């Protein structure tokens, strides 16, 4: 069974390291996003099993299907709106 993992972040270095860590696993397909509009289109139209996202790329302005396991990524520099 192929698991499609989407990672959305504006940090291209982070995305590259993430893909490198998983690219040798034949059971995982990694999709990467840095653009909000492309992510939105694919969340609505493309099959993915897991979405790991940074708030800089997804801000909750549309709904993510409950069939997708979604996880917000953050670090010490992440700013949250009140």
TORKOL-4160 file (C-alpha; in steps of 0.2 Angstrom, whole numbers, padded with zeros to 4 digits, m for minus):
82
<pt num="1" X="0000" Y="0000" Z="0000"/>
<pt num="2" X="0007" Y="0017" Z="m0005"/>
<pt num="3" X="0005" Y="0031" Z="0007"/>
<pt num="4" X="0005" Y="0048" Z="0000"/>
<pt num="5" X="0012" Y="0061" Z="0012"/>
<pt num="6" X="0011" Y="0079" Z="0007"/>
<pt num="7" X="0022" Y="0092" Z="0016"/>
<pt num="8" X="0018" Y="0111" Z="0014"/>
<pt num="9" X="0031" Y="0123" Z="0020"/>
<pt num="10" X="0039" Y="0139" Z="0013"/>
<pt num="11" X="0057" Y="0133" Z="0019"/>
<pt num="12" X="0063" Y="0124" Z="0003"/>
<pt num="13" X="0079" Y="0117" Z="0013"/>
<pt num="14" X="0067" Y="0109" Z="0026"/>
<pt num="15" X="0057" Y="0101" Z="0012"/>
<pt num="16" X="0073" Y="0094" Z="0003"/>
<pt num="17" X="0079" Y="0086" Z="0019"/>
<pt num="18" X="0061" Y="0079" Z="0022"/>
<pt num="19" X="0061" Y="0071" Z="0005"/>
<pt num="20" X="0079" Y="0064" Z="0007"/>
<pt num="21" X="0074" Y="0056" Z="0023"/>
<pt num="22" X="0059" Y="0047" Z="0015"/>
<pt num="23" X="0064" Y="0045" Z="m0004"/>
<pt num="24" X="0071" Y="0027" Z="m0002"/>
<pt num="25" X="0055" Y="0020" Z="0006"/>
<pt num="26" X="0045" Y="0012" Z="m0008"/>
<pt num="27" X="0029" Y="0013" Z="0003"/>
<pt num="28" X="0029" Y="0032" Z="0004"/>
<pt num="29" X="0026" Y="0045" Z="m0010"/>
<pt num="30" X="0031" Y="0062" Z="m0004"/>
<pt num="31" X="0022" Y="0078" Z="m0012"/>
<pt num="32" X="0029" Y="0095" Z="m0008"/>
<pt num="33" X="0021" Y="0112" Z="m0008"/>
<pt num="34" X="0027" Y="0129" Z="m0005"/>
<pt num="35" X="0013" Y="0138" Z="m0014"/>
<pt num="36" X="m0004" Y="0141" Z="m0005"/>
<pt num="37" X="m0015" Y="0140" Z="m0021"/>
<pt num="38" X="m0007" Y="0124" Z="m0027"/>
<pt num="39" X="m0009" Y="0116" Z="m0010"/>
<pt num="40" X="m0027" Y="0121" Z="m0010"/>
<pt num="41" X="m0031" Y="0114" Z="m0027"/>
<pt num="42" X="m0022" Y="0098" Z="m0023"/>
<pt num="43" X="m0030" Y="0096" Z="m0006"/>
<pt num="44" X="m0047" Y="0097" Z="m0014"/>
<pt num="45" X="m0043" Y="0087" Z="m0030"/>
<pt num="46" X="m0029" Y="0075" Z="m0027"/>
<pt num="47" X="m0028" Y="0060" Z="m0016"/>
<pt num="48" X="m0016" Y="0061" Z="m0001"/>
<pt num="49" X="m0016" Y="0052" Z="0015"/>
<pt num="50" X="m0006" Y="0063" Z="0027"/>
<pt num="51" X="m0004" Y="0082" Z="0026"/>
<pt num="52" X="0010" Y="0090" Z="0036"/>
<pt num="53" X="0009" Y="0109" Z="0035"/>
<pt num="54" X="0017" Y="0125" Z="0041"/>
<pt num="55" X="0005" Y="0139" Z="0045"/>
<pt num="56" X="0014" Y="0150" Z="0032"/>
<pt num="57" X="0006" Y="0139" Z="0019"/>
<pt num="58" X="m0010" Y="0134" Z="0026"/>
<pt num="59" X="m0020" Y="0146" Z="0037"/>
<pt num="60" X="m0037" Y="0137" Z="0039"/>
<pt num="61" X="m0046" Y="0147" Z="0025"/>
<pt num="62" X="m0053" Y="0131" Z="0017"/>
<pt num="63" X="m0057" Y="0114" Z="0024"/>
<pt num="64" X="m0046" Y="0099" Z="0024"/>
<pt num="65" X="m0056" Y="0083" Z="0022"/>
<pt num="66" X="m0057" Y="0072" Z="0037"/>
<pt num="67" X="m0050" Y="0057" Z="0027"/>
<pt num="68" X="m0033" Y="0066" Z="0027"/>
<pt num="69" X="m0023" Y="0065" Z="0043"/>
<pt num="70" X="m0017" Y="0083" Z="0045"/>
<pt num="71" X="m0003" Y="0089" Z="0057"/>
<pt num="72" X="0003" Y="0107" Z="0059"/>
<pt num="73" X="0022" Y="0109" Z="0059"/>
<pt num="74" X="0029" Y="0123" Z="0070"/>
<pt num="75" X="0046" Y="0128" Z="0078"/>
<pt num="76" X="0052" Y="0142" Z="0089"/>
<pt num="77" X="0050" Y="0155" Z="0075"/>
<pt num="78" X="0032" Y="0151" Z="0072"/>
<pt num="79" X="0020" Y="0165" Z="0075"/>
<pt num="80" X="0002" Y="0162" Z="0080"/>
<pt num="81" X="m0012" Y="0174" Z="0078"/>
<pt num="82" X="m0022" Y="0178" Z="0093"/>
